[in-house]
């Protein structure tokens, strides 16, 4: 089997690359180790409305559970801040359908797609990588390709086999645990985020509504914490008198929240998405970041193949670090500052921020917010709070 490009992994990044490159007329094979693309989900399933237009994805109700109009955050003592729009700001997806449809769009664009195909190694000839070795339904398979895309998730086999350093210490990952369950008493038009060092160390509890009374209820905490994410989620549910008798699905996952891969290209191998740690370090969302990276990667793959010059692939790494890297580094800095906040700090800041401030913080545009907070008496009276905010400037 010979192709111009083989893409390993059919989450969000992989199909985006495969679709765009196939549209340009090149032969593409998209493979995924799962028997059913999209399962199991390892995601809270929330995404901003802009991604559909930005990445040319149909707004298809088959994979949209619910439209969302904003967010509400809760401090440890119960103070709240709300961001509510008059228009739809995001949606809660059904990832099992969404991921499969992304693979479908790639196939419609001309890519070949193989599920239940696990890539186990790269093929080297004369010191160069010329393809991948895989198992398709248990049978060995060799796939040759000019370009290889590693979109195979946090524990990327391809990146490691290609010699790309993807190591990050455990503290740069969050452990996630989530129930899809019946739950009542929370506005289903908003996502709900709960913060506190006893609620979710270095993370938060989320409620992402999928129906009026059904939601993804989950948690993310630092992966090197001595207690498990499940322990804290079950504790929170019990403390809030939320019964755990109507659980429809349980999902577990590891989320990179730092440790961005510096070398995104090595020879003819590109790494994208979770494999490259291209995830928002503050809220742990990776879908939009993965699609951004995939779009940049696809652009340079197309140019490299058109000009028959694989050296051009390096421009993907350069462009991502120039256009997206600075924002991601700012968000990482914000995440590290947030780790130092006590529950009292969180109470104070949630009381002081507005909905507009929340929007700026989530996007990494926090300078105006920080400067405003530093003028408030509750901040000025605390040297430690001032030092934390000053570090962000």
Secondary structure, 3 states (H helix, E strand, C coil): CEEEEEEECCCCHHHHHHHHHHHCCCCEEEECCCCCCCCCCCCCCEEECHHHHHCCCCCCHHHEEEEECEEEEECCCCCEEEEECCCCCEEEECHHHHHHHHHHHHHHCCCEEECCEEEEEEEEECCEEEEEEEEECCEEEEEEEEEEEECCCCCCHHHHHCCCCCCCCHHHEEEEEEEEEECCCCCCCCEEEECCCCCCCCCEEEEEECCCCEEEEEEEEECCCCCCHHHHHHHHHHHCCCCCCCEEEEEEEEEECCCCCCCCEECCEEECHHHHCCCCCCCCCCHHHHHHHHHHHHHHHHHHHHCCCHHHHHHHHHHHHHHHHHHHHHHHHHHHHHCCCCHHHHHHHHHHCCHHHHHHHHCCCCHHHHHHHCCCHHHHCCHHHHHHHHHHC
